[in-house]
Amino acid sequence: MKDSKKNIPLFKVYMSKNASKDAAKVIDSGFIGQGPVVDKFEKKLKTFFNSDYVATTNSATSAEHLALHMLKPPQENSEIFGGLARIESKWPGIQDGDEVLATALTCTATNFPILANNLKIKWVDIDPKTLNMDLDDLSRKITSKTKVIFLVHWGGYPVDLDKIKEIQRKAKLNFGFKPAVIEDCAHSLGSKFNDKIIGSHGNICTFSFQAIKHLTSVDGGCLIVPHKNLYNRSKLLRWYGIDRESDRKDFRCEADIPEWGFKFHMNDVSASIGMSNLENVQKDVIDKHISNGKFYDEALKGISGITLLERDTRMESAYWIYSLLVDDKDKFTKHMKEHGIATSQVHERNDIHSCLAEFRSSLPNLDSIKGKLTAIPVGWWVSKEDRQYIVDVIKKGW
């Protein structure tokens, strides 16, 4: 029987009970740009991620654009680039036209910064068992022009970062340098690989604090980098290249700017909301996503017409979304909607867009899930009663 009273959304914005009050304090203070509240938020994020090198931004897209930009040697101040050069002595730097190996199954926010940095995309197929990159395909496609591996932890389920390191080592043997790794962690706040939180494995990482993510600052994001040189450079370049920590003679007039930058910084209003939501994000948000996701992992086993994704004991997903493959997706979608349950694929494959037409290539694994991929509600708002109802509706068949 259809339940017309049910309305279980796929996404819902989480706000702590103190968020509006904390934001109002900043708004009423007369100082709403990047200031002390951003600094406080970053300190708390550094604790959460166990990293000294966390820089907030106004979006994850900005963080990704900045990450790629920083892998290019600065035009007139090359010593700033020395941190990465010392770690990887033969790192050649990114040049226009170099390749970035990327997944087409993601938000366009992952891949458009590649184009914005005058780089070329080479698509890597997906592993249909996880929806992450097919790492065998990744290894096959690396060339001497490959400067970056840009991966996504789909739904919060971590990519095998040990295998990524093996692929980097193989590339160094073949080409003399390791491609840089950027992890798009928009889905994976609180996820873990080998008991270490995603964001702490030594790669460049970006996180999203957009409205419907585990943690929201209304909009925003952060960049995590592996060493101090890149961190210092990121703080400069997120605000035009201006050193905001210098002792300026006139507080409105900057000193010489050796390298131009962007307007990618976070503001104190967003930081106040993010900091308020961060306080209980593990207990109130992430843990509930995980509880619901693990419930589905067991409750949906063996149901005809449903293919569940792989789970590896080394991977701890934060279950931002709960993806599955369904037979006859149109009927499934209609069936769920009739019972008040929202579903969606969430992201369209990027390689179909005309602005990316020049990079199209054969992706048979991605093709194989066409018309099957969908997601069901898994978030903090889904009660135990709701999740059982969702399972029961699926079991009825469509």
NORHUHU-V502822 format. One record per residue. N is the residue number from 1. RES is the residue in one small letter. OMEGA is omega in whole degrees, -180 to 180 (NA if undefined). D_LAST is the distance of its C-alpha to the last C-alpha in Angstrom with 1 decimal. Layout:
N/RES/OMEGA/D_LAST + N/RES/OMEGA/D_LAST
//
This chain:
1/m/179/12.5 + 2/k/178/12.4 + 3/d/-176/15.2 + 4/s/-179/17.1 + 5/k/-178/19.7 + 6/k/174/17.8 + 7/n/-177/18.6 + 8/i/-176/18.2 + 9/p/177/19.5 + 10/l/180/19.2 + 11/f/177/23.0 + 12/k/-179/25.9 + 13/v/176/29.7 + 14/y/173/31.6 + 15/m/177/35.2 + 16/s/-178/37.6 + 17/k/-178/39.6 + 18/n/-172/42.7 + 19/a/-177/41.4 + 20/s/179/42.6 + 21/k/-180/45.9 + 22/d/178/46.5 + 23/a/-180/45.7 + 24/a/178/48.1 + 25/k/180/50.9 + 26/v/-179/50.6 + 27/i/-178/50.4 + 28/d/-177/53.4 + 29/s/-176/55.4 + 30/g/178/56.1 + 31/f/-174/55.0 + 32/i/178/51.4 + 33/g/177/51.6 + 34/q/-178/51.4 + 35/g/-173/53.7 + 36/p/-179/54.0 + 37/v/173/50.5 + 38/v/179/49.0 + 39/d/180/51.4 + 40/k/179/50.3 + 41/f/180/46.6 + 42/e/178/47.4 + 43/k/179/49.3 + 44/k/177/46.4 + 45/l/178/44.0 + 46/k/176/46.6 + 47/t/-179/46.5 + 48/f/-177/42.6 + 49/f/-177/42.5 + 50/n/-179/45.8 + 51/s/177/47.2 + 52/d/-168/50.4 + 53/y/180/49.2 + 54/v/178/46.5 + 55/a/179/47.0 + 56/t/178/44.8 + 57/t/-179/43.9 + 58/n/174/42.5 + 59/s/174/39.1 + 60/a/177/37.6 + 61/t/176/38.0 + 62/s/179/41.7 + 63/a/-179/41.9 + 64/e/175/40.4 + 65/h/-179/42.8 + 66/l/-180/45.7 + 67/a/179/44.8 + 68/l/-180/45.0 + 69/h/-177/48.1 + 70/m/176/49.9 + 71/l/172/49.5 + 72/k/176/51.9 + 73/p/176/55.6 + 74/p/-172/57.0 + 75/q/-173/59.3 + 76/e/-177/62.5 + 77/n/-169/62.0 + 78/s/-178/60.9 + 79/e/177/62.0 + 80/i/-179/59.0 + 81/f/-172/56.9 + 82/g/-179/58.9 + 83/g/179/56.6 + 84/l/-179/54.0 + 85/a/180/56.8 + 86/r/179/58.4 + 87/i/-180/55.2 + 88/e/-166/54.5 + 89/s/-179/57.9 + 90/k/178/56.8 + 91/w/-173/53.9 + 92/p/-175/54.6 + 93/g/179/52.8 + 94/i/173/50.3 + 95/q/176/51.7 + 96/d/178/50.1 + 97/g/177/48.0 + 98/d/-176/47.2 + 99/e/168/43.7 + 100/v/177/41.0 + 101/l/-171/38.3 + 102/a/176/35.1 + 103/t/177/31.3 + 104/a/-180/29.4 + 105/l/-178/26.3 + 106/t/170/27.7 + 107/c/178/28.8 + 108/t/178/31.5 + 109/a/176/33.8 + 110/t/-168/34.2 + 111/n/-180/35.3 + 112/f/174/37.2 + 113/p/175/40.0 + 114/i/178/40.6 + 115/l/-178/41.4 + 116/a/178/43.5 + 117/n/176/45.7 + 118/n/179/46.4 + 119/l/-177/44.6 + 120/k/177/42.5 + 121/i/167/38.9 + 122/k/-175/38.0 + 123/w/171/34.3 + 124/v/180/33.3 + 125/d/179/30.0 + 126/i/168/27.5 + 127/d/-176/26.7 + 128/p/179/23.0 + 129/k/-178/23.2 + 130/t/-173/24.4 + 131/l/171/24.1 + 132/n/176/27.8 + 133/m/168/30.6 + 134/d/-172/31.1 + 135/l/172/34.5 + 136/d/177/35.7 + 137/d/176/35.0 + 138/l/-178/36.8 + 139/s/-179/39.8 + 140/r/-170/40.1 + 141/k/-180/40.1 + 142/i/176/42.9 + 143/t/178/46.1 + 144/s/178/49.4 + 145/k/-179/48.0 + 146/t/-180/45.2 + 147/k/-175/46.3 + 148/v/166/43.1 + 149/i/-175/39.9 + 150/f/-173/37.5 + 151/l/179/34.5 + 152/v/174/31.5 + 153/h/-171/30.1 + 154/w/177/26.4 + 155/g/-176/24.7 + 156/g/-178/27.8 + 157/y/-171/27.7 + 158/p/166/31.2 + 159/v/178/32.4 + 160/d/-175/34.8 + 161/l/173/38.0 + 162/d/180/40.2 + 163/k/176/39.1 + 164/i/179/39.7 + 165/k/177/43.2 + 166/e/179/43.7 + 167/i/176/42.7 + 168/q/-179/45.1 + 169/r/178/47.9 + 170/k/179/47.3 + 171/a/180/47.5 + 172/k/178/50.8 + 173/l/-176/52.2 + 174/n/-170/51.3 + 175/f/175/52.1 + 176/g/178/54.3 + 177/f/176/52.0 + 178/k/171/48.7 + 179/p/174/46.1 + 180/a/177/45.4 + 181/v/172/42.0 + 182/i/177/40.2 + 183/e/170/37.2 + 184/d/-174/34.8 + 185/c/-176/33.8 + 186/a/-178/32.0 + 187/h/-158/29.0 + 188/s/174/31.1 + 189/l/-180/33.5 + 190/g/174/34.1 + 191/s/-179/32.6 + 192/k/171/34.9 + 193/f/-176/35.9 + 194/n/176/38.3 + 195/d/176/38.8 + 196/k/-176/40.1 + 197/i/176/38.4 + 198/i/-173/37.0 + 199/g/-175/39.8 + 200/s/-176/42.6 + 201/h/172/42.6 + 202/g/177/45.3 + 203/n/169/43.4 + 204/i/-176/43.3 + 205/c/175/40.2 + 206/t/178/38.7 + 207/f/179/36.6 + 208/s/172/35.0 + 209/f/177/35.7 + 210/q/-167/33.7 + 211/a/-171/32.1 + 212/i/178/28.8 + 213/k/178/30.0 + 214/h/-180/30.8 + 215/l/178/34.3 + 216/t/169/35.2 + 217/s/-170/38.6 + 218/v/165/37.0 + 219/d/-178/37.4 + 220/g/180/39.2 + 221/g/174/39.2 + 222/c/179/41.5 + 223/l/175/43.1 + 224/i/-178/44.1 + 225/v/-171/46.7 + 226/p/-179/48.5 + 227/h/-169/52.1 + 228/k/-178/54.5 + 229/n/178/55.6 + 230/l/179/52.1 + 231/y/179/51.6 + 232/n/179/54.8 + 233/r/180/54.1 + 234/s/179/50.6 + 235/k/176/52.3 + 236/l/-170/54.7 + 237/l/177/52.4 + 238/r/177/49.8 + 239/w/171/52.6 + 240/y/-172/54.5 + 241/g/-178/56.4 + 242/i/176/58.4 + 243/d/-177/59.6 + 244/r/-179/58.9 + 245/e/-179/60.5 + 246/s/-180/63.9 + 247/d/-175/67.0 + 248/r/179/67.3 + 249/k/176/70.6 + 250/d/-171/68.8 + 251/f/178/65.4 + 252/r/-175/64.1 + 253/c/-177/65.4 + 254/e/172/63.9 + 255/a/180/66.0 + 256/d/179/65.8 + 257/i/-177/62.2 + 258/p/-176/62.3 + 259/e/-178/58.7 + 260/w/-180/56.6 + 261/g/-170/53.2 + 262/f/171/50.4 + 263/k/-173/49.3 + 264/f/-172/46.5 + 265/h/172/47.6 + 266/m/176/45.9 + 267/n/-175/47.5 + 268/d/178/48.5 + 269/v/178/46.1 + 270/s/-179/43.1 + 271/a/180/44.7 + 272/s/178/45.3 + 273/i/178/41.6 + 274/g/-179/40.6 + 275/m/178/43.2 + 276/s/-180/42.1 + 277/n/-180/38.4 + 278/l/-173/39.5 + 279/e/-178/41.4 + 280/n/-174/38.4 + 281/v/-180/35.7 + 282/q/-175/35.4 + 283/k/-172/35.0 + 284/d/-175/33.2 + 285/v/-172/30.8 + 286/i/-178/30.7 + 287/d/179/30.7 + 288/k/173/27.8 + 289/h/-178/25.7 + 290/i/179/26.7 + 291/s/180/26.0 + 292/n/-180/22.4 + 293/g/179/21.9 + 294/k/175/23.4 + 295/f/179/21.3 + 296/y/180/18.1 + 297/d/180/19.9 + 298/e/-172/20.3 + 299/a/-177/17.4 + 300/l/179/14.7 + 301/k/171/16.7 + 302/g/179/15.6 + 303/i/-180/11.8 + 304/s/179/10.4 + 305/g/-179/9.2 + 306/i/172/11.1 + 307/t/178/14.8 + 308/l/179/17.1 + 309/l/-178/20.3 + 310/e/173/23.7 + 311/r/179/25.9 + 312/d/-176/29.7 + 313/t/177/32.1 + 314/r/-174/34.3 + 315/m/173/31.7 + 316/e/-178/31.0 + 317/s/172/28.3 + 318/a/173/28.6 + 319/y/174/24.8 + 320/w/169/25.3 + 321/i/176/21.7 + 322/y/-178/19.0 + 323/s/173/17.7 + 324/l/178/15.2 + 325/l/-177/13.9 + 326/v/172/10.3 + 327/d/179/9.4 + 328/d/-174/8.4 + 329/k/-179/9.3 + 330/d/179/9.6 + 331/k/178/6.0 + 332/f/-179/5.6 + 333/t/180/8.9 + 334/k/180/8.4 + 335/h/-179/5.9 + 336/m/179/8.5 + 337/k/179/11.3 + 338/e/179/10.7 + 339/h/173/11.3 + 340/g/-178/14.3 + 341/i/-179/13.4 + 342/a/174/14.9 + 343/t/177/14.0 + 344/s/170/16.1 + 345/q/178/17.6 + 346/v/178/20.8 + 347/h/173/23.3 + 348/e/177/23.6 + 349/r/-172/25.5 + 350/n/-172/29.1 + 351/d/179/30.4 + 352/i/-175/28.9 + 353/h/-176/31.2 + 354/s/180/34.3 + 355/c/178/36.6 + 356/l/-173/35.7 + 357/a/-176/35.9 + 358/e/-177/39.0 + 359/f/-175/37.3 + 360/r/180/34.5 + 361/s/-179/34.2 + 362/s/179/32.0 + 363/l/-172/29.3 + 364/p/179/27.3 + 365/n/177/25.4 + 366/l/177/24.3 + 367/d/-173/23.3 + 368/s/180/21.2 + 369/i/180/18.8 + 370/k/180/18.6 + 371/g/-179/15.2 + 372/k/-172/13.8 + 373/l/174/15.6 + 374/t/178/14.4 + 375/a/178/15.7 + 376/i/-178/14.8 + 377/p/-177/17.6 + 378/v/-167/20.3 + 379/g/-175/23.5 + 380/w/-179/26.4 + 381/w/-178/25.0 + 382/v/-178/21.9 + 383/s/176/23.3 + 384/k/177/22.7 + 385/e/179/21.1 + 386/d/-175/18.8 + 387/r/176/17.8 + 388/q/177/17.1 + 389/y/179/14.9 + 390/i/179/12.9 + 391/v/-180/12.6 + 392/d/179/11.8 + 393/v/178/8.9 + 394/i/-178/7.5 + 395/k/179/8.6 + 396/k/-178/6.9 + 397/g/-177/3.8 + 398/w/NA/0.0
//
